């Protein structure tokens, strides 16, 4: 019984972590990197550019509908194949959706400041959007220990 619980927990945390690292990679290498120039990814990058142009617009908080359909279909398939891992994937997307929206609506938390610093000060850093530890581990962290005000935006 205990070994099953440990295995389930490891698979769940593994799914959550893989999803977080996948989001980080998309954000860094597609939305802000050279892979976004590929024809199949150009529209997705354009959505993200629109998000950066107007971060307070809720219409640009999330991925386009077709990207969401791909993500959710893949996650659902993984949940059917390996339930604990798939539920870990789902859990990340819930945390991401909550934290991303809260950051853009003005939450005064460390992770929200980290994300808003990405928008207003360092668009080529702080890609994680949810867990600043990934930026620290992957060398893309920029610390800005002050609250970011709209008047401080980097143009």
matplotlib code that plots the C-alpha trace (Angstrom):
import matplotlib.pyplot as plt

x = [0.0, 2.7, 4.8, 1.7, 1.2, 4.9, 4.8, 1.5, 3.1, 6.3, 4.3, 2.0, 4.9, 6.8, 3.8, 3.5, 7.2, 7.3, 4.4, 6.2, 9.4, 7.5, 5.8, 9.2, 10.7, 7.8, 7.9, 11.7, 12.4, 9.2, 7.5, 10.8, 13.2, 14.1, 11.7, 8.8, 9.9, 9.0, 5.8, 3.8, 4.6, 4.4, 0.8, 1.4, 4.3, 2.2, -0.4, 2.3, 3.6, 0.0, 0.0, 3.2, 1.9, -1.1, -0.6, -3.7, -6.0, -7.6, -8.2, -4.4, -3.8, -3.8, -3.0, -5.1, -8.0, -6.3, -3.2, -5.4, -7.2, -3.8, -2.6, -5.8, -6.2, -2.6, -3.0, -6.3, -4.7, -1.8, -4.2, -5.9, -2.5, -0.9, -3.5, -1.1, 1.2, -1.6, -3.3, 0.1, 0.1, -3.5, -2.5, 0.2, -2.1, -4.5, -1.8, -0.5, -3.9, -4.5, -1.1, -0.8, -4.2, -3.5, -0.1, -1.8, -4.5, -2.0, -1.4, 1.5, 3.3, 6.9, 5.9, 3.6, 6.5, 8.8, 6.3, 5.6, 9.3, 9.4, 6.7, 7.9, 11.7, 13.3, 11.4, 14.4, 14.4, 12.0, 10.3, 8.8, 5.7, 4.8, 7.9, 10.8, 13.1, 13.2, 14.6, 17.2, 18.1, 18.2, 20.1, 17.3, 16.5, 16.7, 16.0, 14.2, 13.4, 11.1, 7.4, 6.8, 4.5, 3.1, 5.1, 8.3, 7.7, 10.7, 9.8]
y = [0.0, 2.5, 1.7, 2.3, 5.7, 6.6, 5.6, 7.5, 10.6, 10.4, 10.0, 12.9, 15.2, 14.1, 15.0, 18.4, 19.1, 18.0, 20.3, 23.2, 22.6, 22.2, 25.6, 27.1, 25.7, 26.9, 30.4, 30.7, 29.0, 29.6, 32.7, 34.6, 32.6, 31.5, 28.5, 31.0, 31.9, 28.4, 28.6, 26.2, 28.2, 31.8, 32.3, 31.1, 33.5, 36.3, 35.6, 35.9, 39.2, 40.5, 39.4, 41.4, 44.4, 44.6, 42.5, 43.8, 42.5, 39.2, 38.2, 37.5, 35.8, 32.3, 30.2, 30.3, 27.9, 25.4, 25.3, 24.6, 21.8, 20.1, 20.6, 19.3, 16.4, 15.3, 15.6, 13.7, 10.9, 10.8, 10.6, 7.6, 5.9, 6.8, 8.4, 9.8, 11.3, 12.8, 14.3, 15.9, 17.5, 18.7, 20.1, 22.2, 23.8, 24.7, 26.3, 28.1, 29.5, 30.7, 32.2, 33.8, 35.5, 36.6, 38.1, 40.1, 41.3, 42.7, 40.0, 41.1, 37.8, 36.8, 34.7, 37.5, 40.0, 37.6, 37.2, 40.9, 41.7, 39.5, 41.7, 45.2, 44.9, 41.8, 40.1, 37.9, 36.5, 35.1, 32.7, 30.3, 32.3, 30.0, 28.7, 31.1, 28.2, 27.0, 30.3, 30.1, 26.5, 27.2, 30.5, 32.9, 34.5, 38.3, 39.6, 42.9, 43.3, 46.3, 46.4, 47.0, 49.9, 50.6, 53.8, 51.7, 49.7, 49.2, 50.4]
z = [0.0, 1.0, -2.1, -4.3, -2.6, -3.1, -6.8, -7.3, -5.6, -7.7, -10.9, -10.0, -9.1, -12.2, -14.4, -12.7, -13.0, -16.7, -17.5, -15.7, -17.6, -20.9, -20.3, -19.5, -22.7, -24.8, -23.3, -23.6, -26.9, -28.9, -27.5, -27.0, -29.1, -32.6, -32.7, -32.9, -36.4, -37.7, -39.9, -37.7, -34.6, -35.9, -35.0, -31.4, -31.0, -32.4, -29.7, -27.1, -28.6, -28.3, -24.6, -24.0, -25.8, -23.5, -20.4, -18.7, -21.5, -20.3, -23.9, -24.2, -20.9, -22.3, -25.4, -28.6, -28.7, -31.0, -28.8, -25.7, -27.6, -28.4, -24.8, -23.2, -25.6, -25.0, -21.2, -21.3, -23.3, -20.8, -17.9, -19.5, -20.0, -16.7, -14.4, -11.7, -14.2, -16.3, -13.2, -12.3, -15.8, -15.2, -11.8, -13.3, -15.8, -13.0, -11.0, -14.0, -15.0, -11.5, -10.9, -14.4, -14.1, -10.5, -11.5, -14.3, -11.9, -9.4, -6.7, -4.5, -4.3, -5.1, -8.1, -9.4, -9.2, -10.9, -13.8, -14.1, -14.1, -17.2, -18.8, -17.7, -17.1, -18.5, -21.4, -22.0, -18.5, -15.9, -18.3, -15.8, -15.0, -12.2, -10.4, -10.2, -9.2, -12.8, -13.9, -11.2, -12.1, -15.9, -15.8, -16.9, -13.5, -13.1, -9.6, -9.4, -5.7, -6.2, -7.0, -10.7, -11.5, -15.0, -15.1, -14.7, -17.9, -20.1, -23.6]

ax = plt.figure().add_subplot(projection="3d")
ax.plot(x, y, z, "-o")
ax.set_aspect("equal")
plt.show()
